[in-house]
Amino acid sequence: MKHIAPVGEGLPQLDRHPPIVISRAKRWLITLAEPWFRRRNEAWQLAKQRQLTEIMAAARECDSREELERILGKPRYALDGLLCGRHERDGTKRSPEIVEVYQVAGCTVELWFFAVHSSIDMVGFTSPTSTSLVLSHLDSERSAHKAG
């Protein structure tokens, strides 16, 4: 993956990942049938985690953008690298120049392009769904209620 350059022009630049909009009807339905949705969501998450592992392993082997896009598809959007970053063990913050975001098979894969070291980091996670967000919200409400 070291020889792949960022897409650059023509890719929408965002400050953050776009929000997921959840209708009231869907929130109500998930709340009403929570046990069924919880089991379904857990099974979905496990399947997507396995799939994500395979996708990222294949993407790491790519030597060209064409090979990469065969596996991940075209990038959906880019994030401003200065708004992203991570702290190294020595306390310094390391920010990429740009982050390309791909969405494939219910998974999100980010390529972090660093100009300083001419390197690329890959980050992947299962894409949040409206169901998982509503279930997380229900868990948060219960935790707050127990604590209060």
C-alpha positions as CSV (number, residue, x, y, z in Angstrom):
1,M,0.0,0.0,0.0
2,K,3.0,2.4,0.3
3,H,2.8,3.4,-3.4
4,I,-0.9,4.6,-3.4
5,A,-1.5,8.3,-3.6
6,P,-4.6,10.1,-2.3
7,V,-7.4,10.7,-4.8
8,G,-7.1,14.5,-4.4
9,E,-9.5,16.6,-6.6
10,G,-13.1,15.8,-7.0
11,L,-13.7,14.1,-3.6
12,P,-16.1,15.8,-1.3
13,Q,-14.2,17.2,1.8
14,L,-16.1,17.0,5.1
15,D,-15.3,18.1,8.6
16,R,-16.8,14.9,10.1
17,H,-18.6,11.8,9.1
18,P,-22.2,12.5,8.0
19,P,-24.9,11.9,10.6
20,I,-27.3,9.0,10.4
21,V,-30.9,10.2,10.4
22,I,-33.4,8.0,12.3
23,S,-37.1,8.5,12.0
24,R,-39.3,8.5,15.1
25,A,-41.2,5.5,13.7
26,K,-38.0,3.5,13.5
27,R,-36.9,4.6,17.0
28,W,-40.3,3.5,18.4
29,L,-40.3,0.2,16.6
30,I,-36.8,-0.7,17.8
31,T,-37.7,0.3,21.3
32,L,-40.9,-1.8,21.2
33,A,-39.2,-4.9,19.9
34,E,-35.8,-4.3,21.6
35,P,-34.9,-8.0,22.4
36,W,-35.4,-9.1,18.8
37,F,-33.4,-6.1,17.4
38,R,-30.7,-6.7,20.0
39,R,-30.1,-10.3,19.0
40,R,-30.3,-9.4,15.3
41,N,-27.8,-6.5,15.8
42,E,-25.3,-8.7,17.7
43,A,-25.4,-11.3,14.9
44,W,-25.0,-8.6,12.3
45,Q,-22.0,-7.0,14.1
46,L,-20.2,-10.4,14.4
47,A,-20.7,-11.1,10.7
48,K,-19.5,-7.6,9.7
49,Q,-16.4,-7.9,12.0
50,R,-15.3,-11.1,10.2
51,Q,-16.0,-9.5,6.8
52,L,-14.0,-6.4,7.9
53,T,-11.0,-8.5,8.8
54,E,-11.0,-10.1,5.3
55,I,-11.5,-6.8,3.5
56,M,-8.7,-5.1,5.4
57,A,-6.3,-8.0,4.9
58,A,-7.0,-7.9,1.1
59,A,-6.6,-4.1,1.0
60,R,-3.2,-4.2,2.7
61,E,-1.9,-6.4,-0.1
62,C,-2.8,-3.9,-2.8
63,D,0.0,-2.2,-4.7
64,S,-2.1,0.2,-6.9
65,R,-5.2,2.3,-6.6
66,E,-6.9,0.1,-9.2
67,E,-6.4,-3.0,-7.0
68,L,-7.5,-1.1,-3.9
69,E,-10.7,0.2,-5.6
70,R,-11.6,-3.3,-6.8
71,I,-11.7,-4.3,-3.1
72,L,-13.0,-1.1,-1.5
73,G,-14.8,0.6,-4.3
74,K,-14.3,4.4,-4.9
75,P,-13.8,6.6,-1.8
76,R,-17.1,8.2,-0.7
77,Y,-15.6,11.4,0.8
78,A,-12.5,12.8,2.5
79,L,-12.0,14.2,6.0
80,D,-9.7,17.0,6.8
81,G,-6.6,15.3,8.2
82,L,-5.9,18.1,10.7
83,L,-9.2,17.4,12.4
84,C,-8.2,13.7,12.8
85,G,-5.2,12.3,14.5
86,R,-3.8,10.2,17.3
87,H,-1.5,10.7,20.1
88,E,1.8,8.8,20.0
89,R,3.4,7.3,23.1
90,D,5.7,10.3,23.5
91,G,2.7,12.6,23.7
92,T,3.0,14.2,20.2
93,K,-0.1,14.4,18.0
94,R,0.2,12.8,14.6
95,S,-2.3,14.1,12.1
96,P,-2.7,12.9,8.5
97,E,-2.8,15.3,5.5
98,I,-6.1,13.7,4.4
99,V,-8.3,10.8,5.3
100,E,-10.1,8.9,2.5
101,V,-13.3,7.2,3.6
102,Y,-14.6,4.0,1.9
103,Q,-17.8,2.2,2.7
104,V,-18.1,-1.4,1.6
105,A,-20.4,-4.3,2.8
106,G,-21.5,-2.5,6.0
107,C,-18.0,-1.6,6.9
108,T,-16.1,1.7,6.9
109,V,-12.4,1.8,6.0
110,E,-10.3,4.9,6.3
111,L,-7.0,5.5,4.7
112,W,-4.9,8.1,6.5
113,F,-2.3,9.7,4.3
114,F,0.8,11.2,6.1
115,A,3.0,13.4,4.0
116,V,5.8,13.7,6.6
117,H,6.6,10.0,6.5
118,S,5.1,9.2,3.1
119,S,3.1,6.6,4.8
120,I,-0.5,5.3,4.9
121,D,-2.4,3.9,7.9
122,M,-5.6,2.0,7.5
123,V,-8.4,2.1,10.1
124,G,-11.6,0.0,9.8
125,F,-14.8,-0.4,11.7
126,T,-18.3,-1.8,11.2
127,S,-20.4,1.1,10.1
128,P,-23.0,2.2,12.7
129,T,-26.6,1.5,11.8
130,S,-29.7,3.2,12.9
131,T,-30.5,0.1,14.9
132,S,-27.2,0.0,16.8
133,L,-27.4,3.8,17.5
134,V,-30.9,3.4,19.0
135,L,-29.8,0.5,21.1
136,S,-26.8,2.4,22.4
137,H,-29.1,5.3,23.2
138,L,-31.4,3.0,25.2
139,D,-28.4,1.6,27.1
140,S,-27.2,5.1,27.9
141,E,-30.6,6.1,29.2
142,R,-30.7,3.1,31.4
143,S,-27.2,3.8,32.8
144,A,-28.1,7.4,33.5
145,H,-31.3,6.3,35.2
146,K,-29.5,3.8,37.4
147,A,-26.7,6.3,38.3
148,G,-29.3,9.1,39.1
